[in-house]
């Protein structure tokens, strides 16, 4: 007698959805919290809530909070061995630091190479910067055609071409996780050579 073979019952869409829902979702790492001047945090929140004249209050508070919180954020990054971009200040305001720096004048490149040695090539790259003049913005025909080509012989009339040195992600990571690089970068920041963008705040 032939043995009857039972085929497995096809799972319904509902079964699949239930199985998917039953899987525990991966928890996102919690944002580290740091303590800072409660008065400055309140001033920032008060400024944000104001319909007018709040920006000045927020800016003053941000300057004070950056001075107090940024060193602690760097300490957290050093301890973690990775960039900690955001921290919660007093559990009320989030401060986020991005990998963003002002362009550096190429005349400072020799000093950067002296400070960072062989690592300078990985920390900084030279870029050609092209900006439009006022004459270019006033010329609608040129603006329409600029994506295709710059009119031959009129480059100086419409464009300013210069070189700039730009910090790389490798530099940003090292500044956050390498104590030696952090100290070197601090000296260059004090001299106004390396200028990171200000951190952003949100409630």
C-alpha positions as CSV (number, residue, x, y, z in Angstrom):
1,X,0.0,0.0,0.0
2,X,1.4,3.4,-1.0
3,X,2.1,5.7,1.9
4,X,0.3,9.0,1.8
5,X,2.6,11.9,1.9
6,X,1.3,15.0,3.6
7,X,2.4,18.3,2.1
8,X,3.0,21.2,4.5
9,X,0.2,23.7,4.7
10,X,1.1,27.0,3.0
11,X,1.4,29.8,5.4
12,X,-1.1,32.6,5.1
13,X,-0.1,36.3,4.9
14,X,-1.6,36.7,8.3
15,X,0.7,34.0,9.7
16,X,3.7,35.6,8.1
17,X,2.8,39.0,9.5
18,X,2.3,37.6,13.0
19,X,5.7,35.9,12.8
20,X,7.3,39.1,11.7
21,X,5.7,41.1,14.5
22,X,6.8,38.6,17.1
23,X,10.5,39.2,16.3
24,X,12.0,41.6,18.8
25,X,13.1,44.8,17.2
26,X,16.7,45.8,17.6
27,X,17.0,48.6,20.2
28,X,18.7,51.7,19.1
29,X,21.6,52.8,21.3
30,X,20.4,55.4,23.7
31,X,21.8,58.9,23.3
32,X,24.2,59.8,26.1
33,X,23.0,62.5,28.5
34,X,25.3,65.2,30.0
35,X,24.6,67.7,32.7
36,X,25.1,71.4,32.1
37,X,24.0,74.8,33.4
38,X,20.3,74.5,33.9
39,X,19.9,78.3,33.6
40,X,21.4,78.2,30.1
41,X,19.2,75.3,29.0
42,X,16.1,77.1,30.3
43,X,17.2,80.3,28.5
44,X,17.5,78.4,25.2
45,X,14.1,76.8,25.6
46,X,12.6,80.2,26.6
47,X,14.1,81.8,23.5
48,X,12.8,79.0,21.3
49,X,9.3,79.5,22.6
50,X,9.3,83.2,22.0
51,X,7.8,84.4,18.7
52,X,10.1,87.5,18.5
53,X,13.5,88.4,19.9
54,X,14.2,84.8,20.9
55,X,17.1,84.2,18.6
56,X,19.5,86.4,20.6
57,X,18.6,84.5,23.8
58,X,19.2,81.2,22.1
59,X,22.5,82.3,20.6
60,X,23.8,83.4,24.0
61,X,22.7,80.2,25.6
62,X,24.2,78.1,22.8
63,X,27.6,79.8,23.2
64,X,27.7,79.0,26.9
65,X,26.4,75.4,26.4
66,X,29.0,74.6,23.6
67,X,31.8,75.8,25.9
68,X,30.5,73.5,28.7
69,X,29.2,70.5,26.8
70,X,31.6,70.1,23.8
71,X,34.5,68.9,26.0
72,X,32.2,66.3,27.6
73,X,31.0,65.1,24.2
74,X,34.7,64.7,23.1
75,X,35.4,62.7,26.3
76,X,32.5,60.4,25.5
77,X,33.9,59.9,22.0
78,X,37.3,59.1,23.4
79,X,35.9,56.5,25.8
80,X,33.7,54.9,23.0
81,X,36.5,54.9,20.5
82,X,34.0,56.3,18.0
83,X,32.4,59.7,17.2
84,X,29.5,60.5,19.5
85,X,27.8,63.1,17.4
86,X,24.8,63.9,19.7
87,X,24.3,64.3,23.4
88,X,21.2,65.1,25.4
89,X,21.8,68.1,27.7
90,X,20.0,67.9,31.0
91,X,17.5,65.5,29.3
92,X,15.9,68.5,27.5
93,X,18.0,69.8,24.6
94,X,19.9,67.8,22.0
95,X,23.3,69.1,20.9
96,X,24.6,67.6,17.6
97,X,28.1,68.1,16.2
98,X,28.6,67.4,12.5
99,X,31.7,66.6,10.4
100,X,31.7,70.1,8.9
101,X,34.5,72.7,8.9
102,X,35.3,76.0,7.3
103,X,37.6,75.9,4.3
104,X,41.3,76.5,5.2
105,X,43.5,78.9,3.3
106,X,46.2,76.9,1.4
107,X,48.9,79.0,3.0
108,X,48.3,77.0,6.2
109,X,49.0,73.7,4.5
110,X,52.8,73.6,5.5
111,X,51.8,74.1,9.1
112,X,49.2,71.4,9.0
113,X,51.8,69.1,7.5
114,X,54.3,70.0,10.2
115,X,51.7,69.4,13.0
116,X,50.3,66.1,11.7
117,X,53.3,64.8,9.8
118,X,52.5,61.8,7.6
119,X,48.9,61.8,8.7
120,X,48.3,65.3,7.1
121,X,47.7,63.8,3.7
122,X,44.8,61.8,5.0
123,X,43.4,64.5,7.2
124,X,43.3,67.3,4.6
125,X,42.7,67.6,0.9
126,X,43.0,70.5,-1.6
127,X,39.9,71.5,-3.5
128,X,39.4,74.0,-6.3
129,X,36.6,76.4,-5.4
130,X,34.6,78.2,-8.1
131,X,32.2,81.0,-7.1
132,X,29.9,83.2,-9.2
133,X,30.4,86.9,-9.3
134,X,27.5,89.4,-9.0
135,X,27.6,89.9,-12.8
136,X,26.8,86.2,-13.2
137,X,23.8,86.3,-11.0
138,X,22.5,89.3,-12.9
139,X,22.8,87.4,-16.2
140,X,19.8,85.0,-16.5
141,X,21.0,83.6,-19.8
142,X,24.4,82.7,-18.3
143,X,22.8,81.1,-15.3
144,X,20.7,79.0,-17.6
145,X,23.7,77.8,-19.5
146,X,26.3,77.4,-16.8
147,X,25.4,73.8,-16.2
148,X,26.4,73.1,-19.8
149,X,29.5,75.3,-20.1
150,X,31.2,78.5,-19.2
151,X,31.4,81.0,-22.2
152,X,34.8,80.8,-23.7
153,X,37.0,83.8,-22.8
154,X,34.7,85.1,-20.2
155,X,35.8,83.0,-17.2
156,X,37.3,85.9,-15.3
157,X,34.2,88.0,-15.8
158,X,31.9,85.4,-14.4
159,X,33.9,83.2,-12.1
160,X,36.3,83.4,-9.2
161,X,38.5,80.4,-9.0
162,X,40.6,79.6,-5.9
163,X,42.0,76.7,-3.9
164,X,41.1,75.7,-0.4
165,X,42.1,73.0,2.0
166,X,39.3,70.8,3.4
167,X,39.4,68.6,6.5
168,X,38.4,65.0,5.8
169,X,36.3,62.5,7.7
170,X,39.5,60.8,8.8
171,X,40.5,64.1,10.5
172,X,37.1,64.5,12.2
173,X,37.2,61.0,13.5
174,X,40.7,61.3,14.8
175,X,39.9,64.6,16.4
176,X,37.1,62.9,18.3
177,X,38.8,59.7,19.3
178,X,42.6,60.3,19.4
179,X,43.8,62.3,22.3
180,X,47.0,63.5,20.6
181,X,45.1,64.6,17.5
182,X,42.5,66.3,19.6
183,X,45.2,68.4,21.4
184,X,46.9,69.3,18.1
185,X,43.5,70.3,16.6
186,X,42.7,72.4,19.7
187,X,45.8,74.5,19.2
188,X,45.0,75.0,15.5
189,X,41.4,76.0,16.4
190,X,42.7,78.5,19.0
191,X,44.8,80.0,16.2
192,X,41.8,80.2,13.9
193,X,43.3,77.8,11.3
194,X,40.9,74.9,11.8
195,X,37.3,76.1,12.3
196,X,34.6,73.5,12.9
197,X,31.0,74.5,12.3
198,X,29.0,75.3,15.5
199,X,26.9,72.4,16.9
200,X,23.2,72.4,16.2
201,X,20.6,72.5,19.0
202,X,17.0,71.2,19.1
203,X,14.5,70.6,21.8
